[in-house]
Structures are given as structure tokens and as C-alpha cells.
Amino acid sequence: MNNSETDNQNLAIIARALSYLCITSTDLQNASIGDKAKFLHSIGYPDKEIASLLNTTVNSLRVLRSLKKSKKSKSKSKNKPAEAQ
């Protein structure tokens, strides 16, 4: 292995450790998996890494994201005023 590959592996380990600390040492400690996943996604983590950090699967993350989107669309439709007839 050359120095570049070693550096990349070390940076990946450091990034995972910092992400873990962010989740466990902040308000996200008591947050849902969906909120934790949203945070990790916002800082650039791919779904596979997020699933690994949160001890879940990529499919579970997709389902959570889908459920959250469907709740948002339902609440938006409820808040729309009825059209005058």
C-alpha cells in the first residue's frame, strides 16, 4: 500500500470517529435514526456509510426517508385552502 492509500484510509477512520462523536455528544444523541441519518447525509456521507454508523441497513434508511417525504406531502395538502366553487 502506498502513502496515498494509507492517508485516505486514515482520513476515513478519523471522519467516522468525528461523526460518531457528533451524534453521541450533541442533541442528536436522543434523536431518531432518521434525524441522525439526515445529519450525516447533510455532511456528505453516502447511505452505505450512514447505515453502517447507525447499525441499520441502506433499505431501512430509504424507507425512513420515503415515509418522511410522504408525511410532508400529506401535511402540505391538508394546509392548502379549499378552492372556492
Jmol script that loads the backbone (N, CA, C; Angstrom):
load data "model"
ATOM      1  N   MET A   1       0.836  -1.166   0.000  1.00  0.00           N
ATOM      2  CA  MET A   1       0.000   0.000   0.000  1.00  0.00           C
ATOM      3  C   MET A   1       0.891   1.242   0.000  1.00  0.00           C
ATOM      4  N   ASN A   2       0.535   2.220  -0.815  1.00  0.00           N
ATOM      5  CA  ASN A   2       1.349   3.431  -0.837  1.00  0.00           C
ATOM      6  C   ASN A   2       0.818   4.456   0.175  1.00  0.00           C
ATOM      7  N   ASN A   3       1.557   5.534   0.329  1.00  0.00           N
ATOM      8  CA  ASN A   3       1.202   6.542   1.336  1.00  0.00           C
ATOM      9  C   ASN A   3      -0.160   7.174   1.080  1.00  0.00           C
ATOM     10  N   SER A   4      -0.498   7.374  -0.177  1.00  0.00           N
ATOM     11  CA  SER A   4      -1.774   7.998  -0.513  1.00  0.00           C
ATOM     12  C   SER A   4      -2.951   7.130  -0.059  1.00  0.00           C
ATOM     13  N   GLU A   5      -2.861   5.844  -0.295  1.00  0.00           N
ATOM     14  CA  GLU A   5      -3.925   4.926   0.123  1.00  0.00           C
ATOM     15  C   GLU A   5      -4.027   4.867   1.647  1.00  0.00           C
ATOM     16  N   THR A   6      -2.895   4.848   2.302  1.00  0.00           N
ATOM     17  CA  THR A   6      -2.872   4.828   3.766  1.00  0.00           C
ATOM     18  C   THR A   6      -3.489   6.106   4.318  1.00  0.00           C
ATOM     19  N   ASP A   7      -3.128   7.246   3.724  1.00  0.00           N
ATOM     20  CA  ASP A   7      -3.693   8.523   4.162  1.00  0.00           C
ATOM     21  C   ASP A   7      -5.203   8.543   3.983  1.00  0.00           C
ATOM     22  N   ASN A   8      -5.680   8.038   2.857  1.00  0.00           N
ATOM     23  CA  ASN A   8      -7.119   8.009   2.613  1.00  0.00           C
ATOM     24  C   ASN A   8      -7.839   7.130   3.629  1.00  0.00           C
ATOM     25  N   GLN A   9      -7.252   5.988   3.960  1.00  0.00           N
ATOM     26  CA  GLN A   9      -7.858   5.105   4.956  1.00  0.00           C
ATOM     27  C   GLN A   9      -7.867   5.764   6.332  1.00  0.00           C
ATOM     28  N   ASN A  10      -6.775   6.431   6.676  1.00  0.00           N
ATOM     29  CA  ASN A  10      -6.701   7.107   7.968  1.00  0.00           C
ATOM     30  C   ASN A  10      -7.720   8.241   8.045  1.00  0.00           C
ATOM     31  N   LEU A  11      -7.876   8.993   6.966  1.00  0.00           N
ATOM     32  CA  LEU A  11      -8.852  10.085   6.944  1.00  0.00           C
ATOM     33  C   LEU A  11     -10.275   9.550   7.070  1.00  0.00           C
ATOM     34  N   ALA A  12     -10.543   8.428   6.448  1.00  0.00           N
ATOM     35  CA  ALA A  12     -11.869   7.821   6.555  1.00  0.00           C
ATOM     36  C   ALA A  12     -12.162   7.392   7.989  1.00  0.00           C
ATOM     37  N   ILE A  13     -11.176   6.845   8.655  1.00  0.00           N
ATOM     38  CA  ILE A  13     -11.346   6.429  10.051  1.00  0.00           C
ATOM     39  C   ILE A  13     -11.583   7.647  10.941  1.00  0.00           C
ATOM     40  N   ILE A  14     -10.817   8.697  10.719  1.00  0.00           N
ATOM     41  CA  ILE A  14     -10.982   9.919  11.508  1.00  0.00           C
ATOM     42  C   ILE A  14     -12.362  10.530  11.267  1.00  0.00           C
ATOM     43  N   ALA A  15     -12.803  10.553  10.023  1.00  0.00           N
ATOM     44  CA  ALA A  15     -14.115  11.116   9.699  1.00  0.00           C
ATOM     45  C   ALA A  15     -15.231  10.334  10.375  1.00  0.00           C
ATOM     46  N   ARG A  16     -15.135   9.022  10.366  1.00  0.00           N
ATOM     47  CA  ARG A  16     -16.154   8.197  11.029  1.00  0.00           C
ATOM     48  C   ARG A  16     -16.157   8.443  12.532  1.00  0.00           C
ATOM     49  N   ALA A  17     -14.973   8.561  13.115  1.00  0.00           N
ATOM     50  CA  ALA A  17     -14.888   8.802  14.557  1.00  0.00           C
ATOM     51  C   ALA A  17     -15.493  10.160  14.915  1.00  0.00           C
ATOM     52  N   LEU A  18     -15.192  11.180  14.130  1.00  0.00           N
ATOM     53  CA  LEU A  18     -15.754  12.506  14.392  1.00  0.00           C
ATOM     54  C   LEU A  18     -17.273  12.524  14.221  1.00  0.00           C
ATOM     55  N   SER A  19     -17.760  11.818  13.234  1.00  0.00           N
ATOM     56  CA  SER A  19     -19.206  11.741  13.034  1.00  0.00           C
ATOM     57  C   SER A  19     -19.875  11.054  14.209  1.00  0.00           C
ATOM     58  N   TYR A  20     -19.263   9.998  14.683  1.00  0.00           N
ATOM     59  CA  TYR A  20     -19.801   9.283  15.837  1.00  0.00           C
ATOM     60  C   TYR A  20     -19.842  10.206  17.052  1.00  0.00           C
ATOM     61  N   LEU A  21     -18.776  10.962  17.251  1.00  0.00           N
ATOM     62  CA  LEU A  21     -18.742  11.901  18.376  1.00  0.00           C
ATOM     63  C   LEU A  21     -19.799  12.984  18.239  1.00  0.00           C
ATOM     64  N   CYS A  22     -20.001  13.470  17.034  1.00  0.00           N
ATOM     65  CA  CYS A  22     -21.035  14.490  16.801  1.00  0.00           C
ATOM     66  C   CYS A  22     -22.411  13.955  17.170  1.00  0.00           C
ATOM     67  N   ILE A  23     -22.680  12.748  16.816  1.00  0.00           N
ATOM     68  CA  ILE A  23     -24.003  12.161  17.076  1.00  0.00           C
ATOM     69  C   ILE A  23     -24.192  11.863  18.552  1.00  0.00           C
ATOM     70  N   THR A  24     -23.162  11.345  19.208  1.00  0.00           N
ATOM     71  CA  THR A  24     -23.329  10.927  20.594  1.00  0.00           C
ATOM     72  C   THR A  24     -23.128  12.052  21.606  1.00  0.00           C
ATOM     73  N   SER A  25     -22.497  13.136  21.202  1.00  0.00           N
ATOM     74  CA  SER A  25     -22.181  14.206  22.149  1.00  0.00           C
ATOM     75  C   SER A  25     -23.053  15.444  21.990  1.00  0.00           C
ATOM     76  N   THR A  26     -24.028  15.408  21.130  1.00  0.00           N
ATOM     77  CA  THR A  26     -24.857  16.583  20.879  1.00  0.00           C
ATOM     78  C   THR A  26     -26.324  16.233  21.107  1.00  0.00           C
ATOM     79  N   ASP A  27     -27.196  17.125  20.685  1.00  0.00           N
ATOM     80  CA  ASP A  27     -28.629  16.898  20.793  1.00  0.00           C
ATOM     81  C   ASP A  27     -29.083  15.689  19.982  1.00  0.00           C
ATOM     82  N   LEU A  28     -28.268  15.266  19.055  1.00  0.00           N
ATOM     83  CA  LEU A  28     -28.634  14.121  18.222  1.00  0.00           C
ATOM     84  C   LEU A  28     -28.549  12.800  18.982  1.00  0.00           C
ATOM     85  N   GLN A  29     -28.000  12.829  20.174  1.00  0.00           N
ATOM     86  CA  GLN A  29     -27.860  11.602  20.962  1.00  0.00           C
ATOM     87  C   GLN A  29     -29.215  10.930  21.182  1.00  0.00           C
ATOM     88  N   ASN A  30     -30.231  11.721  21.429  1.00  0.00           N
ATOM     89  CA  ASN A  30     -31.572  11.179  21.681  1.00  0.00           C
ATOM     90  C   ASN A  30     -32.479  11.274  20.463  1.00  0.00           C
ATOM     91  N   ALA A  31     -31.925  11.655  19.334  1.00  0.00           N
ATOM     92  CA  ALA A  31     -32.721  11.820  18.117  1.00  0.00           C
ATOM     93  C   ALA A  31     -33.037  10.462  17.487  1.00  0.00           C
ATOM     94  N   SER A  32     -33.999  10.481  16.596  1.00  0.00           N
ATOM     95  CA  SER A  32     -34.361   9.255  15.884  1.00  0.00           C
ATOM     96  C   SER A  32     -33.282   8.902  14.863  1.00  0.00           C
ATOM     97  N   ILE A  33     -33.337   7.689  14.398  1.00  0.00           N
ATOM     98  CA  ILE A  33     -32.383   7.249  13.368  1.00  0.00           C
ATOM     99  C   ILE A  33     -32.526   8.115  12.127  1.00  0.00           C
ATOM    100  N   GLY A  34     -33.768   8.482  11.806  1.00  0.00           N
ATOM    101  CA  GLY A  34     -34.000   9.325  10.636  1.00  0.00           C
ATOM    102  C   GLY A  34     -33.322  10.674  10.749  1.00  0.00           C
ATOM    103  N   ASP A  35     -33.382  11.291  11.939  1.00  0.00           N
ATOM    104  CA  ASP A  35     -32.730  12.585  12.144  1.00  0.00           C
ATOM    105  C   ASP A  35     -31.211  12.461  12.105  1.00  0.00           C
ATOM    106  N   LYS A  36     -30.698  11.384  12.681  1.00  0.00           N
ATOM    107  CA  LYS A  36     -29.255  11.154  12.632  1.00  0.00           C
ATOM    108  C   LYS A  36     -28.792  10.936  11.197  1.00  0.00           C
ATOM    109  N   ALA A  37     -29.576  10.165  10.452  1.00  0.00           N
ATOM    110  CA  ALA A  37     -29.232   9.899   9.053  1.00  0.00           C
ATOM    111  C   ALA A  37     -29.271  11.186   8.239  1.00  0.00           C
ATOM    112  N   LYS A  38     -30.251  12.029   8.512  1.00  0.00           N
ATOM    113  CA  LYS A  38     -30.363  13.312   7.800  1.00  0.00           C
ATOM    114  C   LYS A  38     -29.123  14.166   8.064  1.00  0.00           C
ATOM    115  N   PHE A  39     -28.670  14.203   9.315  1.00  0.00           N
ATOM    116  CA  PHE A  39     -27.472  14.956   9.656  1.00  0.00           C
ATOM    117  C   PHE A  39     -26.252  14.420   8.910  1.00  0.00           C
ATOM    118  N   LEU A  40     -26.058  13.116   8.970  1.00  0.00           N
ATOM    119  CA  LEU A  40     -24.894  12.520   8.304  1.00  0.00           C
ATOM    120  C   LEU A  40     -24.949  12.723   6.798  1.00  0.00           C
ATOM    121  N   HIS A  41     -26.138  12.648   6.235  1.00  0.00           N
ATOM    122  CA  HIS A  41     -26.293  12.876   4.795  1.00  0.00           C
ATOM    123  C   HIS A  41     -25.956  14.326   4.449  1.00  0.00           C
ATOM    124  N   SER A  42     -26.321  15.252   5.340  1.00  0.00           N
ATOM    125  CA  SER A  42     -26.064  16.668   5.070  1.00  0.00           C
ATOM    126  C   SER A  42     -24.577  17.011   5.086  1.00  0.00           C
ATOM    127  N   ILE A  43     -23.770  16.196   5.777  1.00  0.00           N
ATOM    128  CA  ILE A  43     -22.324  16.461   5.772  1.00  0.00           C
ATOM    129  C   ILE A  43     -21.592  15.603   4.747  1.00  0.00           C
ATOM    130  N   GLY A  44     -22.357  14.917   3.901  1.00  0.00           N
ATOM    131  CA  GLY A  44     -21.744  14.263   2.754  1.00  0.00           C
ATOM    132  C   GLY A  44     -21.526  12.772   2.828  1.00  0.00           C
ATOM    133  N   TYR A  45     -22.062  12.118   3.823  1.00  0.00           N
ATOM    134  CA  TYR A  45     -21.887  10.672   3.907  1.00  0.00           C
ATOM    135  C   TYR A  45     -22.814   9.951   2.940  1.00  0.00           C
ATOM    136  N   PRO A  46     -22.317   8.907   2.288  1.00  0.00           N
ATOM    137  CA  PRO A  46     -23.187   8.074   1.448  1.00  0.00           C
ATOM    138  C   PRO A  46     -24.048   7.169   2.323  1.00  0.00           C
ATOM    139  N   ASP A  47     -25.150   6.713   1.773  1.00  0.00           N
ATOM    140  CA  ASP A  47     -26.097   5.895   2.529  1.00  0.00           C
ATOM    141  C   ASP A  47     -25.464   4.652   3.144  1.00  0.00           C
ATOM    142  N   LYS A  48     -24.544   4.041   2.425  1.00  0.00           N
ATOM    143  CA  LYS A  48     -23.907   2.820   2.936  1.00  0.00           C
ATOM    144  C   LYS A  48     -23.135   3.101   4.222  1.00  0.00           C
ATOM    145  N   GLU A  49     -22.409   4.213   4.271  1.00  0.00           N
ATOM    146  CA  GLU A  49     -21.661   4.584   5.473  1.00  0.00           C
ATOM    147  C   GLU A  49     -22.605   4.966   6.611  1.00  0.00           C
ATOM    148  N   ILE A  50     -23.678   5.677   6.281  1.00  0.00           N
ATOM    149  CA  ILE A  50     -24.654   6.076   7.295  1.00  0.00           C
ATOM    150  C   ILE A  50     -25.270   4.837   7.924  1.00  0.00           C
ATOM    151  N   ALA A  51     -25.651   3.892   7.104  1.00  0.00           N
ATOM    152  CA  ALA A  51     -26.242   2.654   7.611  1.00  0.00           C
ATOM    153  C   ALA A  51     -25.271   1.926   8.533  1.00  0.00           C
ATOM    154  N   SER A  52     -24.020   1.897   8.167  1.00  0.00           N
ATOM    155  CA  SER A  52     -23.012   1.238   8.987  1.00  0.00           C
ATOM    156  C   SER A  52     -22.846   1.945  10.334  1.00  0.00           C
ATOM    157  N   LEU A  53     -22.783   3.261  10.317  1.00  0.00           N
ATOM    158  CA  LEU A  53     -22.620   4.021  11.556  1.00  0.00           C
ATOM    159  C   LEU A  53     -23.814   3.878  12.490  1.00  0.00           C
ATOM    160  N   LEU A  54     -25.006   3.753  11.920  1.00  0.00           N
ATOM    161  CA  LEU A  54     -26.228   3.698  12.725  1.00  0.00           C
ATOM    162  C   LEU A  54     -26.722   2.275  12.971  1.00  0.00           C
ATOM    163  N   ASN A  55     -25.934   1.291  12.589  1.00  0.00           N
ATOM    164  CA  ASN A  55     -26.310  -0.124  12.763  1.00  0.00           C
ATOM    165  C   ASN A  55     -27.665  -0.440  12.146  1.00  0.00           C
ATOM    166  N   THR A  56     -27.843  -0.058  10.924  1.00  0.00           N
ATOM    167  CA  THR A  56     -29.073  -0.343  10.200  1.00  0.00           C
ATOM    168  C   THR A  56     -28.702  -0.684   8.759  1.00  0.00           C
ATOM    169  N   THR A  57     -29.693  -0.803   7.907  1.00  0.00           N
ATOM    170  CA  THR A  57     -29.423  -1.129   6.508  1.00  0.00           C
ATOM    171  C   THR A  57     -29.749   0.061   5.615  1.00  0.00           C
ATOM    172  N   VAL A  58     -29.205   0.021   4.423  1.00  0.00           N
ATOM    173  CA  VAL A  58     -29.475   1.072   3.451  1.00  0.00           C
ATOM    174  C   VAL A  58     -30.962   1.101   3.116  1.00  0.00           C
ATOM    175  N   ASN A  59     -31.575  -0.071   2.994  1.00  0.00           N
ATOM    176  CA  ASN A  59     -33.010  -0.122   2.686  1.00  0.00           C
ATOM    177  C   ASN A  59     -33.842   0.510   3.792  1.00  0.00           C
ATOM    178  N   SER A  60     -33.469   0.306   5.039  1.00  0.00           N
ATOM    179  CA  SER A  60     -34.187   0.931   6.148  1.00  0.00           C
ATOM    180  C   SER A  60     -34.111   2.451   6.063  1.00  0.00           C
ATOM    181  N   LEU A  61     -32.946   2.957   5.712  1.00  0.00           N
ATOM    182  CA  LEU A  61     -32.795   4.404   5.564  1.00  0.00           C
ATOM    183  C   LEU A  61     -33.678   4.935   4.440  1.00  0.00           C
ATOM    184  N   ARG A  62     -33.746   4.190   3.350  1.00  0.00           N
ATOM    185  CA  ARG A  62     -34.592   4.609   2.225  1.00  0.00           C
ATOM    186  C   ARG A  62     -36.063   4.627   2.621  1.00  0.00           C
ATOM    187  N   VAL A  63     -36.484   3.627   3.382  1.00  0.00           N
ATOM    188  CA  VAL A  63     -37.876   3.577   3.836  1.00  0.00           C
ATOM    189  C   VAL A  63     -38.173   4.756   4.759  1.00  0.00           C
ATOM    190  N   LEU A  64     -37.270   5.031   5.695  1.00  0.00           N
ATOM    191  CA  LEU A  64     -37.466   6.166   6.596  1.00  0.00           C
ATOM    192  C   LEU A  64     -37.574   7.477   5.831  1.00  0.00           C
ATOM    193  N   ARG A  65     -36.700   7.648   4.853  1.00  0.00           N
ATOM    194  CA  ARG A  65     -36.722   8.870   4.034  1.00  0.00           C
ATOM    195  C   ARG A  65     -38.025   8.973   3.252  1.00  0.00           C
ATOM    196  N   SER A  66     -38.479   7.856   2.727  1.00  0.00           N
ATOM    197  CA  SER A  66     -39.723   7.831   1.961  1.00  0.00           C
ATOM    198  C   SER A  66     -40.918   8.154   2.852  1.00  0.00           C
ATOM    199  N   LEU A  67     -40.949   7.583   4.053  1.00  0.00           N
ATOM    200  CA  LEU A  67     -42.042   7.857   4.984  1.00  0.00           C
ATOM    201  C   LEU A  67     -42.074   9.322   5.388  1.00  0.00           C
ATOM    202  N   LYS A  68     -40.906   9.890   5.589  1.00  0.00           N
ATOM    203  CA  LYS A  68     -40.835  11.297   5.979  1.00  0.00           C
ATOM    204  C   LYS A  68     -41.345  12.192   4.847  1.00  0.00           C
ATOM    205  N   LYS A  69     -40.990  11.845   3.605  1.00  0.00           N
ATOM    206  CA  LYS A  69     -41.468  12.622   2.456  1.00  0.00           C
ATOM    207  C   LYS A  69     -42.980  12.523   2.325  1.00  0.00           C
ATOM    208  N   SER A  70     -43.529  11.336   2.529  1.00  0.00           N
ATOM    209  CA  SER A  70     -44.974  11.169   2.380  1.00  0.00           C
ATOM    210  C   SER A  70     -45.719  11.928   3.474  1.00  0.00           C
ATOM    211  N   LYS A  71     -45.163  12.003   4.676  1.00  0.00           N
ATOM    212  CA  LYS A  71     -45.784  12.781   5.755  1.00  0.00           C
ATOM    213  C   LYS A  71     -45.784  14.263   5.410  1.00  0.00           C
ATOM    214  N   LYS A  72     -44.686  14.743   4.825  1.00  0.00           N
ATOM    215  CA  LYS A  72     -44.605  16.147   4.443  1.00  0.00           C
ATOM    216  C   LYS A  72     -45.641  16.482   3.380  1.00  0.00           C
ATOM    217  N   SER A  73     -45.777  15.616   2.386  1.00  0.00           N
ATOM    218  CA  SER A  73     -46.721  15.903   1.306  1.00  0.00           C
ATOM    219  C   SER A  73     -48.152  15.854   1.823  1.00  0.00           C
ATOM    220  N   LYS A  74     -48.451  14.969   2.769  1.00  0.00           N
ATOM    221  CA  LYS A  74     -49.792  14.912   3.343  1.00  0.00           C
ATOM    222  C   LYS A  74     -50.094  16.164   4.147  1.00  0.00           C
ATOM    223  N   SER A  75     -49.120  16.644   4.908  1.00  0.00           N
ATOM    224  CA  SER A  75     -49.359  17.831   5.723  1.00  0.00           C
ATOM    225  C   SER A  75     -49.503  19.071   4.850  1.00  0.00           C
ATOM    226  N   LYS A  76     -48.800  19.127   3.742  1.00  0.00           N
ATOM    227  CA  LYS A  76     -48.937  20.257   2.819  1.00  0.00           C
ATOM    228  C   LYS A  76     -50.309  20.265   2.180  1.00  0.00           C
ATOM    229  N   SER A  77     -50.823  19.097   1.835  1.00  0.00           N
ATOM    230  CA  SER A  77     -52.140  19.034   1.203  1.00  0.00           C
ATOM    231  C   SER A  77     -53.238  19.396   2.200  1.00  0.00           C
ATOM    232  N   LYS A  78     -53.031  19.096   3.480  1.00  0.00           N
ATOM    233  CA  LYS A  78     -54.027  19.450   4.494  1.00  0.00           C
ATOM    234  C   LYS A  78     -54.043  20.953   4.741  1.00  0.00           C
ATOM    235  N   ASN A  79     -52.897  21.610   4.587  1.00  0.00           N
ATOM    236  CA  ASN A  79     -52.791  23.032   4.870  1.00  0.00           C
ATOM    237  C   ASN A  79     -53.274  23.904   3.711  1.00  0.00           C
ATOM    238  N   LYS A  80     -53.474  23.331   2.539  1.00  0.00           N
ATOM    239  CA  LYS A  80     -53.945  24.089   1.391  1.00  0.00           C
ATOM    240  C   LYS A  80     -55.392  24.477   1.605  1.00  0.00           C
ATOM    241  N   PRO A  81     -55.731  25.724   1.329  1.00  0.00           N
ATOM    242  CA  PRO A  81     -57.139  26.123   1.471  1.00  0.00           C
ATOM    243  C   PRO A  81     -57.995  25.491   0.363  1.00  0.00           C
ATOM    244  N   ALA A  82     -59.216  25.210   0.707  1.00  0.00           N
ATOM    245  CA  ALA A  82     -60.123  24.618  -0.287  1.00  0.00           C
ATOM    246  C   ALA A  82     -60.438  25.665  -1.348  1.00  0.00           C
ATOM    247  N   GLU A  83     -60.507  25.205  -2.586  1.00  0.00           N
ATOM    248  CA  GLU A  83     -60.794  26.140  -3.691  1.00  0.00           C
ATOM    249  C   GLU A  83     -62.263  26.526  -3.652  1.00  0.00           C
ATOM    250  N   ALA A  84     -62.512  27.781  -3.963  1.00  0.00           N
ATOM    251  CA  ALA A  84     -63.900  28.274  -3.985  1.00  0.00           C
ATOM    252  C   ALA A  84     -64.617  27.677  -5.184  1.00  0.00           C
ATOM    253  N   GLN A  85     -65.856  27.336  -4.962  1.00  0.00           N
ATOM    254  CA  GLN A  85     -66.609  26.719  -6.054  1.00  0.00           C
ATOM    255  C   GLN A  85     -67.535  27.705  -6.696  1.00  0.00           C
TER     256      GLN A  85
END
end "model"
wireframe off; spacefill off
backbone 0.3
color backbone group
